[in-house]
Amino acid sequence: MRESIESVRQFYNRAPEHEWDRLSERHPFEFILTTWMMDKYIRPGDAILDIGGGPGRYSIHYAKKGCEVTLVDLSEGNVALARQKAKEENVTLTARVKNCLELDELDLGQYDHVFLMGPLYHLLEEEERVRAVELALDCLKPGGKLYASFILVFGGVIYDMQTGGNIVPDCHNPDFMQAFDAILAGDNFRNTAGFTRSYLWHWRRILPFMERFGLEKLHLFGQEGIMSPCEPQILERDQEEIGQWVELAKKYLEIPELLAYSEHAMYIGGKP
């Protein structure tokens, strides 16, 4: 466990700006569609805990909307950048460095909304993932909302669709072929050969995992919508066409058969 967590920390410490830019320059649809769904529930003045919030894209977005936001992340580099960006945007943000599995040591209290948008695809062991959700729920008020993200195992196929020249070596790589085979078998995949050690989810495995926590399921949707396989091409088109694709994607977000079009999925659940 310590080795895998340390590898994740070092990965994000190397280039926090790269992660900050991801949701504006390279993958804006994820941010647009995710916040559109979150806005169904989040109101100015609400208290938000962003666990594994990286450099603070979502935290600062909601701080600017008048929410009281606390960000907790494993990476010192991410937290430093989140504080810098909050200062640049002239918003108040509490940012702490902590492993999500040690969240109880911070005595944070309870919040109206808890984001868990990184840990469930960076924790390799089942007991770690269960513990991360349990600790997140300890910080959630009764009636509050949990927002949990998952990287989908089909994301590797989508990446190769977007990136010319990758599919040939990947199909000769036993590690990648195991991930491709997991899609056929309907299994999750423990990835030790990708951008960092990660746990990739089959879209049909998410609800059974989340059902154990006693939440009311509100939504399960693909965070990039239907656009992920063609995102680089769509982003080259004019703003009117991009806007039409976004509106169409909103209509299709929660169709189970289309979840694999996205690289990430989000579960939104209500705490009784």
N, C-alpha and C positions, 0 to 999 in steps of 0.2 A: 504493500500500500504506500509506504513512504517514498519508495523509488518512483512510482507512477505519479504521485502528487507532485514531487519535486520536479519531474520532467515537465509537467504542465506549467508550474510556476516559472521555470526558466524560459519556457517557450514564450509566454506572454510578457515576461520581463524584457526579452530581447527587442520587442518592437510594439509597444503599446499604441503608437500612432497608427500602425498598420491595422490594428483591430478597430481603432476609432474610425478610420476611413472606410472600413469594410461596409458599413451600413449607409454610407452616403455616396461613395464613388463606385464601388464594385457590386454591391447587392442592396440597392435602395428599396426594392420591392418588399423585402423581408420587414424592414422598418415601417414602411407605409401601411402594409396590411396588418401587421401585428398591433401597432398602435390604434388602428381603426377598430380592431376587435376589443382591445383593452378599454378604449374610450366608452364602450357600452356601460362600464361599471365605475371607472375612476373619475372622481370629481375634485375640483379645487378644495384644498384644505384637508384632503384625505392623507393619512399616513402610510407611506410605502417603505417596505424593506426589500432591497434589491440584492439578493444573495448570488455571488458569482457575477456581479454586474459589470465586470471588465472596466474599461475606461469611462463608463458612465453615460453612454448614449441614451438609454432609456431613463436613467435616473435624472439626468439634466433636463431632458424633454419634459418630464412631469414636474420637476422643480420649477421650471419656467411657467407651468400652468397653475402654480400655486399650491402644490402638494409639499408635504414635509417628508423628505426622502433621506433614508439612510442606505448607503451602499457598503457592502462587505465583499472583498475579493481576496483571493489567495496571493495575487501578484502585487508586489510593492510598486512596480512600474505602472500598472493599471491604476492603482489608487492615486498615485502622484499625479498622473495625467487627468484623472477625474477631478481632483481638487483644482488643478490648473484651469481646466475647461469651465468648471463652475465659476471660478473667479472671473474668467474672461466674459462669461455670460451674465455676470452680476447676480447669481442666484446662490441661495444657501443650500449646501449639501454636506451632510455628515458622511465621511468616508473612512472605513476602517480596514486594516489588513488582518485577515483571519481565514483559516481553513473552514469551509462550511461544516465539516464534521466536528468542529470545536466551537460552534456558534453559541452553545449554552454558556461558555465562559465569558461572553460579553454582557450578559444580563440586559438584553435590548428591550424587553417589554413586548407589547403586542401592537400589531399594525392592522389597518383596514385591508391592505393588499400586500402579498408577498410574492416577489418574482423569484423563480428558481430556474434561471435560463441558461445555465452552463453546467452545473454540477452533474446532472443526470446523464450527460454524455462524456464526462471526464472521469467519473468514478467507475472503476473496472469490476468491482465486486458487488454482488447483490446486496449483502448486508450494509455496504457503504451507501448504496443508493436508497435503500429503505431508511437508513438513519438520516440521510440528508432531508428526505421528505418529512420525517417525523420532527426533526428539529425546526424545519420551516413552519410546520403546522403549530408547533409550540409558540411561535412568534405571531400567529394569526389570530385575530379576534374572532369570537363566534359571529357567524354571519359574514365573515370576510372572504376574500377571494384569493386562491392560489393560482399562479400562472407558471406552468412547468413546461420547459422546452426539451426537445429530443432531436438529435441528429438521426436522420433516417438512413438505413443501410443502402437504399437505392441512390443516395446522394453521390456515391462513388461513380455510379453509372452516369448520372447527370453531369458530374465534373468532366468525365471523359468525353461526353457529347459536346461540351462547351470548349474543350481544350484539344485541339488537333494534335495527333501523334501519340496520345497517351494510351489508347485502347490496345494497340499491338503489344507493347511491353507489359501492360497490365494483364493481358490474357496469357502471358507466359510467366507470370509471377504467381507462385502458389499461394502467397498471402492474399493477394487481391482476388484470386479465383475462389478462395474460401468465402470471401464476402459476397461475391456474385452467386455462389451456390446457396448461401444463407437466404437470399431473396426467394429462391425456388422452394426452399424448405420451410419458409415462414418463420425463420429464426432471427434472433438478435445476433450481433457479431462483436466479439472483443477484438478491437483493432490495435495492434502494437507496431504497425508499419506505416501509418499515415502521418498527417501533419503534426500530430502529437498522439500519445496513447489515448484512445477514446473507446466509448461503448456505443455502437451503432444499433439503432432500433428498427425492427420490422414494424410497420405501421399497425399491424394487427395485434401486436404485443403490448401496446401502450395502455389501452383501457383495462386489460386484466391486471396489469401492474398497479394502476392507480385505484382500482376498485377496492383494494385492501385497506385504504386509509379512511373510509367512511365519508368521503366527500360526495356532494351532489354534482354530478357531471353536467357542466353547462355547455362546453364546446370542446371539440377536437378538430383542429384545422391545420392545413399546410401553410406555413408562414410566408413562403414565397408565392403561394397560389399556384396557378397552372403555368406560370411564366418561367420557372427556373431553367428548364432545358434550353430555352431560347433567350434568356435574359440578356446576354451581350448584344444580340442582334436587335432586340426590341429597344434597348437603350440608345441605339443609333438613330432611331426614328424621331419624327417631330413630336412636340409635346402633346398635340391633340391626339395623335394615335396612341402614345404612351398612356395618356389619361383614359382612353377608351379601353385599353387592355387592363388597366387597374380596376376599372368599374366592372368589367366582365369577370375578372378574377374574384372580386368580392362576392359575386353571386354563386361561385362554385366552391368557395373555401372549405365547406364542411361536407362535401360529397365524399364518402369513404373511398370510392373507387378512384378518386383523383388525388388522394393524399400523397402517393408516391411521385407526383409531379414536383413536389417540393423537396428541398434538402433538409428542412427543419419542420417539425410539427409542434404545436402547442396545445396543451390540455389546460382548460380553465375549469376549476372546481370551486364550489362553495362549501365553506365549513359550517356545519349545523350550529 
